[in-house]
């Protein structure tokens, strides 16, 4: 009985624990936390790291060609009709059978490259490929950081715009109550009530659209982070801070730290090694070979018996194999010329990429200056629009302003506030581009 009473007392606690375990709380992510999560969990970064492993295994594959190659072989042959040879014995031709009906053999063969310029060049290329995949992985991380940061600020801006809409709904709701009371007392027209109702309905519709946009942007953010879309997240409002001054600019930007340039340089090295491999086809190859074989022959299949009547013998050989290319229809020459074209194209790509990266840096500086100017102007403009709106609202309440004037100032306030928020977003995105142009995008982590 006491045990039953204890179990009944524990039942509410268990039920409470079950309810708490089923409660899903939204996880709060700062920008830095979101970026670190993305680097660890993004599908693209995981695949890039797998490519690094694949490159390492590729190096091992090429290295295997320079190591000894050992193969074993075994065979069993049955000859229903044994072949004959014609032999001249003192002018008389006779036929002799050579061999037995059953033949078996087993052996091992060894081959070791002594000189093969293609294999040795391939080893150099494989090691460079490892460095290439490592750089590609680094570039993938940088692209993920840029994407997640842009999506993060997009969510913050839309949430701030939602706050503006909700404030406007509250303000217009107050006006709607006033006008409705005035209409009931015969102090306002029906058209005024309808106009404010239309405005309020438009704001509520805009609120729903903004809420849907925020949900979609949050899903896009979670997807870019590699997070299940079903998870709930929240972002601190403090991440979208005010901007007061520009960061330090340099007249020129060094591209030595840019991963894109390092990748192009590595590609150029790989193409040069590929050309070198084609040239190596002109060189002879030298390999050490060796083999050992044991064979046996018998008239019947008695290889597995305890007293076989078969005859067995072994043989071995050690030698060098030299292959000298003489003429292959100018195939190697064509490969080398194609490689020369690829190298020239890669250098043109590098020149274009350098110019593109410099352009991105200059554009980021211009966008930052313009965005800061817009932020300062729109901040003052929003403050002025708010002052005008409150003054017009007061005048309207005192019968000194029309409803049209009030709605116009409310629309102007909304536009000024949204313009300020959009300027903040443009600044943050340009700031990310500037940091990326300096090769310091990982400093956001």
Helices and strands as residue ranges (DSSP letters): H 2-22, E 27-29, H 31-41, H 43-64, E 69-78, E 84-89, E 92-97, E 102-115, H 117-184, H 190-225, E 233-235, G 237-239, H 259-279, G 280-282, E 285-298, E 311-323, H 331-397, H 403-437, G 441-444
